[in-house]
Amino acid sequence: MTATLTAPVTLSLTCQVSTEPAEDTHTIPYTLGFDVTAPAAVPAGAPFEVTVRPHPLLFSPKFSSRVWDLRIAFRPPAGALTARHRLLADAGTVPAEARADGDDGGLLTLCAPGPVVPGEWFTLPGVAWTATAGPGGAVEFALGGTGFDAPGWSYRWEQAAKGMSGVVTGHPDRSAVLARVLIG
C-alpha cells in the first residue's frame, strides 16, 4: 500500500429549489467541499480505508430562518469486493446517522434531522469506509445523485417571516468522484 494522502475535494452541483405555497421551482449552482483521506494505490485483495469529512456549511439567514432534514448520499465504492462504513466520532457538530439503502442502488445516505440555524456554521459528521480492493483497475468513492428526483444533496428550509418553505435537491454537475484508489 502506498502512503495515505489527505486532500480537499470540491464538487459542483446543480440544485433545484422548490418553494411552497408559491409552487415556484428554479435551479441554483451549489458547491460541497470535503476533506478526503485515501491511499493512492493498494494491492489487489488488500483491505484499506477511505475517510470523507464534509467541510463546514453555512446557510444564509437572508433565504431561510430554519433548515432541517439534511442528506448527503454516497455511491457504494465501485471496484471494491467488499465495503463497510462507519460514522467518524471525532467529526461533526450536528447529529446524524448513516443509512444504507439496498433499494436505491446501495447508496449510503448521511441523514441529519436538524434543525440547523442559518447564520451559524455547522459541520456534518464524516464517514469512513473500509474496503477490500478488487482484482485490478481502481476503487472509486463518489457522491451519489443522478437528478433532482435522486439527489446526492438535499435539505428542507423555511422562511417563516414570508410564510414560505420548500426543499432543495441537488446532483453533481460533472464527476462526483471523491477518491480514486488504484489497484496493483
C-alpha positions as a LaTeX table, in Angstrom:
\begin{tabular}{lrrr}
\hline
Residue & $x$ (\AA) & $y$ (\AA) & $z$ (\AA) \\
\hline
Met1 & 0.00 & 0.00 & 0.00 \\
Thr2 & 1.25 & 3.49 & $-0.83$ \\
Ala3 & 1.23 & 6.46 & 1.52 \\
Thr4 & $-2.14$ & 7.78 & 2.62 \\
Leu5 & $-2.90$ & 11.28 & 1.40 \\
Thr6 & $-5.45$ & 13.88 & 2.54 \\
Ala7 & $-6.76$ & 16.38 & 0.02 \\
Pro8 & $-9.65$ & 18.84 & $-0.23$ \\
Val9 & $-12.22$ & 17.98 & $-2.91$ \\
Thr10 & $-14.88$ & 20.42 & $-4.12$ \\
Leu11 & $-17.83$ & 19.22 & $-6.17$ \\
Ser12 & $-20.14$ & 21.44 & $-8.21$ \\
Leu13 & $-23.84$ & 20.65 & $-8.05$ \\
Thr14 & $-27.00$ & 21.89 & $-9.70$ \\
Cys15 & $-29.77$ & 22.27 & $-7.15$ \\
Gln16 & $-33.48$ & 22.67 & $-7.67$ \\
Val17 & $-35.26$ & 24.90 & $-5.16$ \\
Ser18 & $-38.95$ & 24.13 & $-4.77$ \\
Thr19 & $-40.99$ & 26.72 & $-2.88$ \\
Glu20 & $-44.34$ & 26.21 & $-1.17$ \\
Pro21 & $-47.04$ & 27.55 & $-1.27$ \\
Ala22 & $-45.99$ & 29.54 & $-4.39$ \\
Glu23 & $-45.13$ & 26.32 & $-6.25$ \\
Asp24 & $-42.11$ & 28.10 & $-7.70$ \\
Thr25 & $-39.21$ & 25.95 & $-8.89$ \\
His26 & $-35.82$ & 27.22 & $-10.03$ \\
Thr27 & $-32.23$ & 25.97 & $-10.14$ \\
Ile28 & $-29.12$ & 27.34 & $-8.45$ \\
Pro29 & $-25.43$ & 26.40 & $-8.54$ \\
Tyr30 & $-24.04$ & 24.91 & $-5.34$ \\
Thr31 & $-20.72$ & 23.52 & $-4.13$ \\
Leu32 & $-19.94$ & 20.96 & $-1.46$ \\
Gly33 & $-16.44$ & 20.52 & $-0.08$ \\
Phe34 & $-14.84$ & 17.51 & 1.58 \\
Asp35 & $-11.50$ & 16.51 & 3.06 \\
Val36 & $-10.73$ & 13.04 & 1.71 \\
Thr37 & $-8.06$ & 10.72 & 3.08 \\
Ala38 & $-7.14$ & 7.69 & 0.96 \\
Pro39 & $-4.15$ & 5.67 & $-0.19$ \\
Ala40 & $-3.03$ & 6.39 & $-3.75$ \\
Ala41 & $-2.73$ & 2.65 & $-4.51$ \\
Val42 & $-3.29$ & $-0.74$ & $-2.86$ \\
Pro43 & $-2.52$ & $-4.33$ & $-3.87$ \\
Ala44 & $-5.32$ & $-6.48$ & $-5.29$ \\
Gly45 & $-7.37$ & $-8.07$ & $-2.50$ \\
Ala46 & $-5.94$ & $-5.77$ & 0.20 \\
Pro47 & $-8.10$ & $-4.03$ & 2.78 \\
Phe48 & $-7.84$ & $-0.22$ & 3.05 \\
Glu49 & $-9.68$ & 2.76 & 4.49 \\
Val50 & $-11.00$ & 5.97 & 2.94 \\
Thr51 & $-12.42$ & 8.82 & 5.04 \\
Val52 & $-14.65$ & 11.64 & 3.78 \\
Arg53 & $-15.20$ & 14.66 & 6.03 \\
Pro54 & $-17.65$ & 17.33 & 4.81 \\
His55 & $-16.42$ & 20.92 & 5.05 \\
Pro56 & $-18.30$ & 23.32 & 7.36 \\
Leu57 & $-21.56$ & 24.68 & 5.98 \\
Leu58 & $-23.38$ & 27.97 & 6.46 \\
Phe59 & $-26.92$ & 28.78 & 5.32 \\
Ser60 & $-27.78$ & 32.43 & 4.81 \\
Pro61 & $-30.48$ & 33.87 & 7.11 \\
Lys62 & $-31.46$ & 36.03 & 4.12 \\
Phe63 & $-33.03$ & 32.98 & 2.47 \\
Ser64 & $-34.20$ & 30.82 & 5.39 \\
Ser65 & $-34.97$ & 31.02 & 9.08 \\
Arg66 & $-34.68$ & 27.25 & 9.64 \\
Val67 & $-33.08$ & 24.33 & 7.79 \\
Trp68 & $-33.62$ & 20.63 & 8.55 \\
Asp69 & $-33.61$ & 17.11 & 7.09 \\
Leu70 & $-30.16$ & 17.45 & 5.51 \\
Arg71 & $-28.96$ & 14.50 & 3.42 \\
Ile72 & $-25.77$ & 13.66 & 1.57 \\
Ala73 & $-25.79$ & 10.43 & $-0.46$ \\
Phe74 & $-22.66$ & 8.48 & $-1.41$ \\
Arg75 & $-22.44$ & 5.76 & $-4.05$ \\
Pro76 & $-21.08$ & 2.39 & $-2.95$ \\
Pro77 & $-17.35$ & 2.09 & $-3.67$ \\
Ala78 & $-17.12$ & 0.95 & $-7.30$ \\
Gly79 & $-14.43$ & $-1.68$ & $-7.86$ \\
Ala80 & $-14.35$ & $-2.90$ & $-4.26$ \\
Leu81 & $-15.01$ & $-6.53$ & $-3.41$ \\
Thr82 & $-16.46$ & $-5.54$ & $-0.04$ \\
Ala83 & $-17.05$ & $-2.28$ & 1.80 \\
Arg84 & $-18.22$ & $-1.37$ & 5.30 \\
His85 & $-18.87$ & 2.11 & 6.62 \\
Arg86 & $-18.94$ & 3.90 & 9.95 \\
Leu87 & $-19.53$ & 7.46 & 11.09 \\
Leu88 & $-16.46$ & 9.25 & 12.38 \\
Ala89 & $-16.96$ & 10.02 & 16.05 \\
Asp90 & $-14.49$ & 12.94 & 16.05 \\
Ala91 & $-16.23$ & 14.99 & 13.38 \\
Gly92 & $-19.47$ & 16.89 & 13.07 \\
Thr93 & $-21.29$ & 19.46 & 15.15 \\
Val94 & $-24.72$ & 18.26 & 14.01 \\
Pro95 & $-26.02$ & 14.80 & 14.97 \\
Ala96 & $-26.55$ & 12.47 & 12.02 \\
Glu97 & $-26.92$ & 8.83 & 11.13 \\
Ala98 & $-25.81$ & 6.82 & 8.12 \\
Arg99 & $-28.45$ & 4.78 & 6.30 \\
Ala100 & $-27.53$ & 2.14 & 3.76 \\
Asp101 & $-30.25$ & 1.73 & 1.16 \\
Gly102 & $-30.22$ & $-1.55$ & $-0.69$ \\
Asp103 & $-33.23$ & $-0.45$ & $-2.75$ \\
Asp104 & $-31.60$ & 2.72 & $-4.07$ \\
Gly105 & $-28.51$ & 1.33 & $-5.77$ \\
Gly106 & $-26.81$ & 0.70 & $-2.46$ \\
Leu107 & $-26.44$ & 4.39 & $-1.62$ \\
Leu108 & $-25.15$ & 5.36 & 1.79 \\
Thr109 & $-27.05$ & 8.44 & 2.95 \\
Leu110 & $-25.83$ & 10.66 & 5.77 \\
Cys111 & $-29.03$ & 11.98 & 7.40 \\
Ala112 & $-29.09$ & 14.93 & 9.82 \\
Pro113 & $-32.59$ & 15.73 & 11.11 \\
Gly114 & $-31.53$ & 19.18 & 12.36 \\
Pro115 & $-32.67$ & 21.81 & 12.61 \\
Val116 & $-29.64$ & 23.96 & 11.93 \\
Val117 & $-29.70$ & 27.71 & 12.42 \\
Pro118 & $-28.99$ & 29.84 & 9.36 \\
Gly119 & $-26.12$ & 32.23 & 10.00 \\
Glu120 & $-24.27$ & 29.71 & 12.20 \\
Trp121 & $-21.52$ & 27.46 & 10.83 \\
Phe122 & $-22.00$ & 23.71 & 11.34 \\
Thr123 & $-20.34$ & 20.50 & 10.23 \\
Leu124 & $-21.88$ & 17.16 & 9.30 \\
Pro125 & $-20.04$ & 14.07 & 10.54 \\
Gly126 & $-17.58$ & 12.30 & 8.32 \\
Val127 & $-17.79$ & 8.74 & 7.02 \\
Ala128 & $-15.06$ & 6.09 & 6.87 \\
Trp129 & $-15.20$ & 3.14 & 4.50 \\
Thr130 & $-13.13$ & 0.02 & 4.99 \\
Ala131 & $-12.96$ & $-1.65$ & 1.58 \\
Thr132 & $-11.27$ & $-4.64$ & 0.01 \\
Ala133 & $-9.63$ & $-3.95$ & $-3.35$ \\
Gly134 & $-10.86$ & $-5.90$ & $-6.33$ \\
Pro135 & $-8.57$ & $-7.77$ & $-8.76$ \\
Gly136 & $-7.43$ & $-4.71$ & $-10.72$ \\
Gly137 & $-8.25$ & $-1.26$ & $-12.00$ \\
Ala138 & $-9.34$ & 1.17 & $-9.30$ \\
Val139 & $-11.83$ & 1.69 & $-6.50$ \\
Glu140 & $-13.83$ & 4.91 & $-6.73$ \\
Phe141 & $-15.62$ & 6.66 & $-3.89$ \\
Ala142 & $-18.20$ & 9.19 & $-5.11$ \\
Leu143 & $-21.11$ & 11.40 & $-4.21$ \\
Gly144 & $-24.47$ & 9.98 & $-5.23$ \\
Gly145 & $-27.14$ & 11.76 & $-7.17$ \\
Thr146 & $-28.32$ & 11.37 & $-10.72$ \\
Gly147 & $-31.05$ & 14.02 & $-10.83$ \\
Phe148 & $-33.46$ & 16.10 & $-8.77$ \\
Asp149 & $-35.57$ & 13.00 & $-8.04$ \\
Ala150 & $-32.47$ & 11.03 & $-6.95$ \\
Pro151 & $-30.35$ & 13.72 & $-5.27$ \\
Gly152 & $-26.88$ & 13.49 & $-3.80$ \\
Trp153 & $-27.61$ & 16.51 & $-1.56$ \\
Ser154 & $-30.92$ & 17.75 & $-0.17$ \\
Tyr155 & $-32.49$ & 19.69 & 2.67 \\
Arg156 & $-35.76$ & 21.31 & 3.72 \\
Trp157 & $-35.98$ & 25.02 & 4.50 \\
Glu158 & $-38.40$ & 27.56 & 5.88 \\
Gln159 & $-38.57$ & 31.35 & 5.74 \\
Ala160 & $-41.12$ & 31.94 & 8.48 \\
Ala161 & $-41.39$ & 35.72 & 8.02 \\
Lys162 & $-42.61$ & 35.24 & 4.44 \\
Gly163 & $-44.68$ & 32.12 & 5.12 \\
Met164 & $-42.61$ & 30.09 & 2.67 \\
Ser165 & $-40.93$ & 26.72 & 2.87 \\
Gly166 & $-39.61$ & 24.15 & 0.49 \\
Val167 & $-36.97$ & 21.65 & $-0.41$ \\
Val168 & $-33.62$ & 21.83 & $-2.19$ \\
Thr169 & $-32.41$ & 18.78 & $-4.13$ \\
Gly170 & $-29.11$ & 18.63 & $-5.97$ \\
His171 & $-26.91$ & 16.37 & $-8.03$ \\
Pro172 & $-23.30$ & 16.65 & $-9.23$ \\
Asp173 & $-22.77$ & 18.61 & $-12.45$ \\
Arg174 & $-19.79$ & 16.59 & $-13.62$ \\
Ser175 & $-17.64$ & 13.98 & $-11.99$ \\
Ala176 & $-18.78$ & 13.10 & $-8.49$ \\
Val177 & $-15.60$ & 11.17 & $-7.65$ \\
Leu178 & $-14.20$ & 11.98 & $-4.21$ \\
Ala179 & $-11.31$ & 9.47 & $-4.28$ \\
Arg180 & $-9.83$ & 7.04 & $-6.79$ \\
Val181 & $-7.57$ & 4.35 & $-5.34$ \\
Leu182 & $-5.51$ & 2.43 & $-7.91$ \\
Ile183 & $-5.23$ & $-1.35$ & $-7.56$ \\
Gly184 & $-1.98$ & $-3.06$ & $-8.39$ \\
\hline
\end{tabular}
